């Protein structure tokens, strides 16, 4: 595989234990081990992370932003999921 054909990897870094991984960028690498090493060199130069995830960009499937209305419409119809649906006793006070 030539360098031109290396797959694109999406990089996620967790800055501290207990926090979520966050997307920090993308890079090209021949395999997952090289992707992790390159991600460490590029995105964790000053020990910013405790964990690195790499995912091939081709393995990510995302929703269509143009169809977000129909995708999230069902949640709007379920008002009982909103805290305003419930009566809070006065003894509890402000929440």
Backbone as JSON, one array per atom type, in Angstrom:
{
  "sequence": "XXXXXXXXXXXXXXXXXXXXXXXXXXXXXXXXXXXXXXXXXXXXXXXXXXXXXXXXXXXXXXXXXXXXXXXXXXXXXXXXXXXXXXXXXXXXXXX",
  "N": [[0.86, -1.18, 0.0], [0.72, 2.08, -0.97], [1.84, 5.28, 0.28], [0.05, 7.2, -0.53], [-2.34, 5.88, -0.57], [-3.07, 5.36, 2.04], [-5.46, 4.89, 4.62], [-7.86, 7.25, 5.98], [-8.03, 8.28, 9.31], [-10.06, 8.93, 12.13], [-9.55, 10.74, 15.09], [-9.83, 10.38, 18.57], [-9.56, 11.71, 21.78], [-9.13, 11.17, 25.25], [-8.95, 13.28, 27.88], [-8.72, 13.07, 30.68], [-9.06, 10.48, 33.15], [-12.31, 9.18, 33.5], [-13.59, 11.14, 32.03], [-15.24, 11.88, 28.88], [-14.27, 10.68, 25.63], [-13.09, 12.89, 23.12], [-13.48, 14.2, 19.86], [-10.64, 15.08, 18.05], [-9.36, 15.43, 15.67], [-8.09, 14.4, 12.42], [-6.12, 11.93, 10.66], [-3.79, 10.37, 8.37], [-2.85, 6.97, 8.1], [-1.14, 3.81, 7.88], [-2.09, 1.56, 9.3], [-3.99, 0.55, 12.27], [-2.3, 0.61, 14.53], [-0.2, 2.31, 13.76], [-1.74, 4.56, 13.4], [-2.55, 5.16, 16.04], [-0.05, 5.7, 17.21], [0.79, 7.89, 15.63], [-1.27, 9.66, 16.24], [-0.79, 10.08, 18.94], [1.67, 11.44, 18.73], [0.92, 13.71, 17.3], [-1.39, 14.84, 18.55], [-1.08, 14.65, 21.31], [1.21, 15.88, 22.39], [2.02, 17.21, 24.66], [1.37, 15.63, 26.83], [-1.46, 15.6, 26.94], [-3.43, 13.68, 26.99], [-5.0, 10.61, 28.21], [-5.97, 8.45, 27.01], [-6.4, 7.1, 23.76], [-8.44, 6.88, 20.94], [-8.82, 5.53, 17.73], [-10.51, 5.59, 14.65], [-11.42, 4.28, 11.56], [-12.29, 6.49, 9.03], [-14.05, 5.66, 7.07], [-15.57, 3.81, 8.4], [-17.39, 5.14, 9.89], [-20.7, 6.07, 10.28], [-23.03, 8.5, 9.72], [-25.9, 10.49, 10.62], [-28.08, 12.16, 8.32], [-27.83, 15.57, 8.02], [-29.76, 17.08, 6.75], [-32.06, 15.68, 7.18], [-32.69, 15.89, 9.81], [-34.94, 16.89, 11.12], [-37.06, 15.0, 10.77], [-35.8, 12.81, 11.95], [-35.49, 13.48, 14.65], [-38.01, 14.19, 15.4], [-39.83, 12.47, 16.73], [-39.09, 12.57, 19.43], [-40.0, 15.05, 20.24], [-42.7, 14.68, 20.46], [-43.12, 13.34, 22.79], [-43.91, 14.46, 25.45], [-43.96, 13.78, 28.1], [-41.44, 13.1, 28.81], [-40.12, 15.36, 29.42], [-39.1, 17.43, 32.13], [-40.96, 19.34, 32.87], [-43.42, 18.25, 32.78], [-44.09, 17.03, 35.13], [-45.39, 17.47, 38.42], [-43.83, 19.23, 40.99], [-43.37, 18.79, 44.39], [-43.91, 21.37, 46.85], [-42.29, 21.2, 49.09], [-39.84, 20.33, 48.21], [-38.63, 22.44, 46.96], [-36.67, 24.76, 44.98], [-35.48, 23.37, 42.0]],
  "CA": [[0.0, 0.0, 0.0], [1.54, 3.29, -1.03], [1.46, 6.31, 1.25], [-1.1, 7.92, -1.06], [-3.54, 5.08, -0.34], [-3.33, 5.14, 3.45], [-6.8, 5.34, 5.0], [-8.02, 8.38, 6.9], [-8.47, 7.87, 10.65], [-10.57, 9.97, 13.03], [-8.84, 10.59, 16.37], [-10.56, 10.79, 19.76], [-8.67, 11.74, 22.94], [-9.72, 11.4, 26.58], [-7.94, 14.08, 28.58], [-8.57, 12.58, 32.06], [-9.91, 9.33, 33.46], [-13.66, 9.56, 33.9], [-14.19, 12.04, 31.05], [-15.53, 11.28, 27.58], [-13.35, 10.93, 24.53], [-13.53, 13.98, 22.24], [-12.84, 14.19, 18.54], [-9.64, 16.15, 17.98], [-8.88, 15.62, 14.32], [-7.95, 13.26, 11.52], [-4.79, 11.72, 10.1], [-3.63, 9.2, 7.51], [-1.91, 5.98, 8.61], [-1.25, 2.52, 7.19], [-2.9, 0.65, 10.1], [-4.46, 1.14, 13.53], [-1.17, 0.87, 15.44], [0.46, 3.53, 13.28], [-2.68, 5.67, 13.65], [-2.46, 5.51, 17.47], [1.26, 6.34, 17.44], [0.77, 9.22, 15.0], [-2.2, 10.49, 17.01], [-0.06, 10.48, 20.15], [2.67, 12.43, 18.37], [0.3, 14.93, 16.79], [-2.42, 15.43, 19.42], [-0.76, 14.53, 22.74], [2.63, 16.22, 22.54], [2.29, 17.72, 26.01], [0.66, 14.73, 27.76], [-2.85, 16.05, 27.08], [-4.39, 12.59, 27.01], [-4.76, 9.36, 28.92], [-6.49, 7.39, 26.16], [-6.59, 7.49, 22.36], [-9.22, 6.01, 20.07], [-8.77, 5.85, 16.3], [-11.56, 4.91, 13.9], [-11.35, 4.58, 10.14], [-13.36, 7.39, 8.62], [-15.02, 4.91, 6.27], [-16.41, 3.01, 9.3], [-18.32, 6.02, 10.6], [-21.94, 6.36, 9.57], [-23.68, 9.63, 10.41], [-27.23, 10.87, 10.15], [-28.11, 13.23, 7.31], [-28.27, 16.81, 8.65], [-30.97, 17.54, 6.06], [-33.21, 14.9, 7.65], [-32.7, 15.94, 11.28], [-36.3, 17.15, 11.6], [-37.8, 13.74, 10.87], [-35.1, 11.9, 12.84], [-35.7, 13.86, 16.04], [-39.41, 14.59, 15.59], [-40.53, 11.62, 17.7], [-38.78, 13.01, 20.79], [-40.82, 16.23, 20.55], [-44.07, 14.23, 20.74], [-43.14, 12.64, 24.07], [-43.74, 15.54, 26.43], [-43.79, 13.22, 29.44], [-40.0, 12.97, 29.07], [-39.62, 16.66, 29.87], [-39.4, 17.6, 33.55], [-42.08, 20.25, 33.08], [-44.65, 17.45, 32.79], [-44.33, 16.54, 36.48], [-45.57, 18.44, 39.5], [-42.82, 19.09, 42.03], [-43.92, 19.25, 45.68], [-43.32, 22.6, 47.36], [-41.28, 20.87, 50.1], [-38.55, 20.11, 47.54], [-38.04, 23.74, 46.68], [-36.2, 25.02, 43.62], [-34.58, 22.33, 41.47]],
  "C": [[0.9, 1.23, 0.0], [0.99, 4.33, -0.05], [0.23, 7.09, 0.79], [-2.41, 7.2, -0.77], [-3.83, 4.8, 1.12], [-4.71, 5.65, 3.81], [-6.76, 6.53, 5.97], [-8.6, 7.86, 8.21], [-8.97, 9.1, 11.41], [-10.0, 9.69, 14.41], [-9.69, 11.17, 17.49], [-9.62, 10.67, 20.95], [-9.5, 11.92, 24.21], [-8.65, 12.08, 27.4], [-7.69, 13.62, 30.01], [-9.44, 11.34, 32.23], [-11.27, 9.83, 33.94], [-14.35, 10.5, 32.94], [-14.45, 11.29, 29.75], [-14.41, 11.56, 26.6], [-13.93, 12.04, 23.66], [-12.77, 13.9, 20.93], [-11.89, 15.37, 18.46], [-9.11, 16.37, 16.58], [-8.78, 14.32, 13.55], [-6.5, 13.14, 11.08], [-4.8, 10.47, 9.22], [-2.59, 8.28, 8.14], [-2.17, 4.64, 7.92], [-2.13, 1.53, 7.94], [-3.24, 1.3, 11.44], [-3.32, 1.43, 14.5], [-0.43, 2.15, 15.04], [-0.43, 4.74, 13.54], [-2.62, 6.11, 15.11], [-1.14, 6.22, 17.75], [1.31, 7.74, 16.84], [-0.15, 10.17, 15.76], [-1.54, 10.98, 18.3], [0.93, 11.59, 19.83], [2.06, 13.76, 17.96], [-0.58, 15.62, 17.83], [-2.12, 15.36, 20.92], [0.71, 14.86, 23.01], [2.98, 16.67, 23.94], [1.51, 16.92, 27.06], [-0.78, 15.17, 28.0], [-3.84, 14.9, 27.26], [-3.98, 11.42, 27.85], [-5.24, 8.17, 28.09], [-6.7, 7.94, 24.75], [-7.44, 6.44, 21.67], [-8.98, 6.48, 18.64], [-9.81, 4.99, 15.59], [-11.39, 5.28, 12.44], [-12.55, 5.44, 9.76], [-14.44, 6.66, 7.83], [-15.95, 4.06, 7.13], [-17.42, 3.85, 10.07], [-19.53, 6.28, 9.71], [-22.68, 7.43, 10.37], [-25.06, 9.88, 9.83], [-27.09, 12.03, 9.15], [-28.63, 14.51, 7.97], [-29.56, 17.36, 8.01], [-32.22, 16.83, 6.52], [-33.33, 14.93, 9.17], [-34.11, 16.15, 11.83], [-37.06, 15.84, 11.77], [-37.13, 12.75, 11.82], [-35.41, 12.2, 14.3], [-37.13, 14.28, 16.35], [-40.09, 13.77, 16.67], [-40.27, 12.04, 19.14], [-39.65, 14.21, 21.2], [-42.24, 15.83, 20.93], [-44.18, 13.55, 22.1], [-42.9, 13.63, 25.2], [-43.53, 15.01, 27.84], [-42.31, 13.02, 29.78], [-39.39, 14.29, 29.55], [-39.99, 16.87, 31.33], [-40.56, 18.54, 33.82], [-43.41, 19.51, 33.15], [-45.04, 17.05, 34.2], [-44.51, 17.69, 37.46], [-44.54, 18.16, 40.59], [-43.42, 19.61, 43.33], [-43.18, 20.49, 46.18], [-42.2, 22.34, 48.36], [-39.89, 20.7, 49.47], [-37.87, 21.45, 47.25], [-37.61, 23.86, 45.22], [-35.24, 23.92, 43.18], [-33.81, 22.89, 40.31]]
}
